[in-house]
Amino acid sequence: MNALSLWRRGWLGAVLTFCVVSCADIVLASNGVKGHLVIIGGGEVPTAVLKEFINLAGGPEKARILVIPMASAEPEESAKAQVETFKTLGVQDVKGLLVRREAGEAILKAIDGATGIYFTGGDQARLATNLVGTPAQEKLLQIYRRGGVIGGTSAGAAIMSKVMITGEQNLHPDAKDGFNTIEKSNVITREGLGFVTNAIIDQHFIARKRQNRLIGLALENPTLLGIGIDERTAVVLRPDGMLDVIGEGAVMIFDARAATGVRTAANGNLAGRNVITAGDRFDPRK
């Protein structure tokens, strides 16, 4: 894979883009969407990132923010802490909302009135179990389409894409130190909320050395971009499909849409042009 570009923006954010062969046009937002996504890679969230989320939701005085903490093992405590953080930044209308799979009309009405939705961290599988395939998911998508902002950190970032990384492995379920290989059918995914349909989101990316799993998924799903967001960093997906990077770290984008020769080697490793594995030969003259 070739390093294509390093892009810095106003808050020390950076994008590293890696392509197999060549990069095609990157358009991430669906046609007709008026809202924004603020997708945060985890860790301590910089104040500048939270302020951007608040401004996109209407500003401290006008924003109506709901914190959905269902990824947490202790959702009430998680919601309370995040609500207090938003209040310290001047938000006047912010509440925590427990949204379970059997959510009734009162919950749906509460979601419908929000200008900003914020997902806390934890385990994205818990969040998916409570939301994916429910009327609440459709309400959330409606908010995004009509101009609201959807934000989330860590698990709340992973849930954004339709293909959602779970963090589990098929081939090495007992691995203690992350993803040490790039193998076919190793990374376990499930359906996420689908605010992003043509990319896969990963988080804590550089801090936890998660490149292998996202490279593997990009090779197995070459129509989807792999977007790895580091801690203390966020991407803001605008309605025009452009990504702004804010925060303090880096974002890595893996684009295999123009890849050729993607294959599975005899040992199960994924390979392709510019990604070679045991048994391959490379001629630097070419």
C-alpha positions in Angstrom: 0.0 0.0 0.0 1.3 3.4 -0.9 1.1 6.5 1.4 -0.8 9.0 -0.8 -1.2 12.1 1.3 -1.0 13.7 4.7 -3.6 16.4 5.3 -3.6 18.8 8.2 -6.5 21.0 9.2 -7.2 23.7 11.8 -7.2 21.6 15.0 -4.1 19.6 14.4 -6.0 16.8 12.7 -4.4 14.7 10.0 -5.4 12.2 7.4 -3.2 9.5 6.1 -4.6 7.8 3.0 -3.4 4.5 1.8 -4.5 3.1 -1.6 -4.1 -0.2 -3.3 -3.1 0.8 -6.9 -5.0 4.1 -7.1 -7.7 6.2 -5.3 -11.1 6.7 -6.9 -13.4 9.6 -6.0 -14.4 9.4 -2.3 -18.0 10.4 -1.6 -19.4 9.3 1.7 -22.7 11.1 2.4 -25.9 9.9 0.8 -27.8 12.1 -1.7 -30.2 14.4 0.0 -28.7 14.1 3.5 -28.6 17.5 5.3 -27.1 16.5 8.6 -23.5 16.0 9.9 -21.8 13.1 11.6 -19.1 13.7 14.3 -17.3 10.4 14.6 -14.8 10.3 17.4 -12.1 7.7 17.8 -12.3 7.4 21.6 -10.0 8.3 24.5 -10.4 11.7 26.2 -12.6 13.8 23.8 -11.1 17.2 23.2 -13.3 20.2 24.1 -12.9 21.5 20.6 -14.6 18.4 19.2 -17.5 18.6 21.6 -17.9 22.3 20.8 -18.1 21.5 17.1 -20.8 18.9 17.8 -22.8 21.4 19.9 -22.5 24.1 17.2 -23.7 21.7 14.5 -26.7 20.9 16.8 -27.7 24.5 16.9 -25.4 26.1 19.5 -25.5 25.9 23.3 -28.7 27.9 23.6 -30.7 26.2 20.8 -29.4 22.7 20.7 -31.6 19.9 21.9 -29.2 17.0 22.6 -29.9 13.5 23.6 -27.2 11.2 25.0 -27.8 7.6 24.3 -25.5 5.4 26.5 -26.6 1.9 25.6 -23.0 0.8 24.7 -22.0 1.1 28.3 -22.3 -1.6 30.9 -23.5 1.1 33.3 -25.7 3.2 30.9 -27.3 5.5 33.6 -23.9 6.5 35.0 -22.4 7.0 31.5 -25.4 9.2 30.4 -25.1 11.3 33.6 -21.4 12.0 33.1 -21.8 13.0 29.5 -24.8 15.2 30.2 -22.8 17.0 32.8 -20.0 17.5 30.4 -22.3 19.1 27.9 -23.8 21.3 30.6 -20.3 22.6 31.5 -20.0 23.7 27.9 -23.2 25.7 28.1 -25.8 23.4 26.6 -29.2 24.3 28.1 -31.2 21.4 26.8 -29.4 18.0 27.1 -30.8 14.7 28.5 -29.8 11.1 28.8 -32.1 8.6 27.1 -32.1 4.9 27.7 -33.3 3.4 24.4 -34.0 -0.3 24.5 -35.2 -2.6 21.8 -38.8 -2.4 23.0 -38.8 1.4 23.1 -42.3 2.9 23.2 -43.9 6.0 21.7 -42.6 8.3 24.4 -39.0 7.3 23.6 -39.6 7.7 19.9 -41.1 11.2 20.4 -38.1 12.2 22.5 -35.7 11.2 19.7 -37.8 12.9 17.1 -37.4 16.3 18.9 -33.6 16.2 19.1 -31.2 18.3 17.0 -28.2 16.3 18.2 -27.7 12.6 19.2 -24.6 11.6 21.0 -23.6 7.9 21.6 -21.2 7.2 24.5 -18.5 4.5 24.4 -18.5 0.9 25.6 -19.3 -2.1 23.5 -20.9 -1.4 20.1 -22.6 -4.9 20.2 -24.8 -3.7 23.1 -25.7 -0.6 21.1 -26.5 -2.6 18.0 -28.6 -5.1 20.0 -30.8 -2.3 21.3 -31.1 -0.2 18.2 -30.5 -2.0 14.9 -33.7 -3.0 13.1 -36.0 -0.9 15.4 -38.2 2.1 14.9 -35.7 4.0 17.0 -33.1 3.4 14.3 -35.4 4.8 11.7 -36.0 7.9 13.8 -32.3 8.5 14.2 -31.8 8.2 10.4 -34.6 10.7 9.9 -32.8 13.2 12.2 -29.6 12.8 10.2 -31.3 13.2 6.9 -33.2 16.3 7.8 -30.3 18.2 9.2 -29.4 17.0 12.7 -26.0 16.0 13.9 -25.2 12.4 15.0 -22.1 12.1 17.2 -20.4 9.2 19.0 -17.1 8.1 20.5 -15.4 4.7 20.5 -18.3 2.2 20.3 -20.4 5.2 19.4 -18.2 5.6 16.3 -18.1 2.0 15.3 -21.9 1.8 15.2 -22.1 4.6 12.6 -21.3 2.3 9.6 -23.6 -0.3 8.2 -20.8 -2.9 8.3 -19.8 -2.7 12.0 -16.6 -4.1 13.5 -17.3 -6.0 16.7 -13.7 -6.4 17.9 -13.9 -10.2 17.8 -11.9 -12.7 15.7 -13.1 -15.8 14.0 -9.7 -17.5 13.6 -7.9 -16.4 16.8 -10.7 -15.8 19.3 -8.3 -16.1 22.3 -5.7 -13.6 21.0 -4.6 -11.4 23.8 -2.8 -8.7 21.9 -5.1 -7.7 19.1 -5.1 -8.6 15.4 -1.6 -10.0 14.4 -2.5 -11.2 10.9 -4.3 -10.1 7.8 -6.4 -13.2 7.1 -9.5 -13.9 5.2 -12.7 -14.3 7.2 -11.0 -13.4 10.5 -12.6 -10.0 11.4 -16.1 -10.5 12.8 -18.7 -7.8 11.8 -22.4 -7.3 12.2 -24.9 -4.7 11.0 -24.5 -1.2 12.5 -26.9 1.8 12.3 -25.9 2.6 8.7 -25.4 6.4 8.8 -22.4 5.5 6.6 -23.1 2.8 4.0 -19.9 2.9 1.9 -17.2 2.8 4.5 -16.3 0.8 7.7 -15.4 2.8 10.8 -12.7 1.8 13.2 -11.6 3.6 16.4 -8.8 3.8 19.0 -7.0 3.2 15.7 -3.3 4.0 16.1 -3.2 3.9 19.9 -4.4 0.2 19.8 -2.6 -0.8 16.6 -5.7 -1.8 14.7 -4.4 -1.4 11.2 -4.4 -5.2 10.4 -8.1 -5.7 10.9 -9.1 -2.7 8.8 -6.7 -3.5 6.0 -8.1 -7.0 6.0 -11.7 -5.7 5.8 -10.8 -3.3 3.1 -9.4 -6.1 1.0 -12.4 -8.3 1.6 -14.8 -5.4 1.0 -13.2 -3.4 -1.8 -16.3 -1.3 -2.5 -16.0 0.1 1.1 -13.5 2.6 2.4 -11.8 1.7 5.7 -11.7 4.7 8.0 -9.5 4.3 11.1 -9.8 7.2 13.7 -7.3 7.6 16.4 -8.0 8.6 20.0 -8.7 12.3 20.8 -9.6 12.8 17.1 -12.8 13.0 15.1 -13.9 13.2 11.5 -16.9 15.4 10.7 -18.8 14.1 7.6 -20.5 17.0 5.9 -23.6 16.8 3.7 -21.4 17.3 0.6 -19.5 14.1 1.5 -16.3 15.8 2.5 -14.5 14.8 5.7 -13.0 17.4 8.1 -10.5 16.0 10.7 -10.5 17.7 14.1 -8.8 17.0 17.4 -5.2 16.0 18.1 -4.4 12.8 16.2 -4.6 11.1 12.8 -7.1 9.4 10.6 -6.1 6.6 8.2 -8.2 5.8 5.2 -7.7 2.5 3.3 -9.1 2.5 -0.2 -9.0 -0.9 -2.1 -11.7 0.0 -4.7 -9.2 0.0 -7.5 -7.3 -3.0 -6.2 -6.2 -5.8 -8.6 -5.1 -9.3 -7.9 -6.7 -9.5 -4.4 -6.4 -13.1 -3.3 -6.0 -15.5 -0.4 -2.6 -17.1 -0.1 -2.2 -20.8 0.8 -1.6 -19.8 4.5 -4.9 -17.8 4.6 -3.3 -14.4 4.4 -4.9 -11.8 2.2 -2.7 -10.4 -0.5 -2.9 -8.3 -3.7 -0.9 -5.9 -5.8 1.2 -3.8 -3.3 0.2 -6.2 -0.5 2.5 -9.3 -0.8 2.8 -12.3 1.5 4.8 -15.4 2.0 5.5 -17.1 -1.4 5.3 -13.9 -3.4 8.2 -12.2 -5.2 8.7 -8.4 -5.6 10.8 -6.9 -8.3 11.6 -3.3 -7.3 12.8 -2.6 -10.9 9.1 -2.7 -11.9 
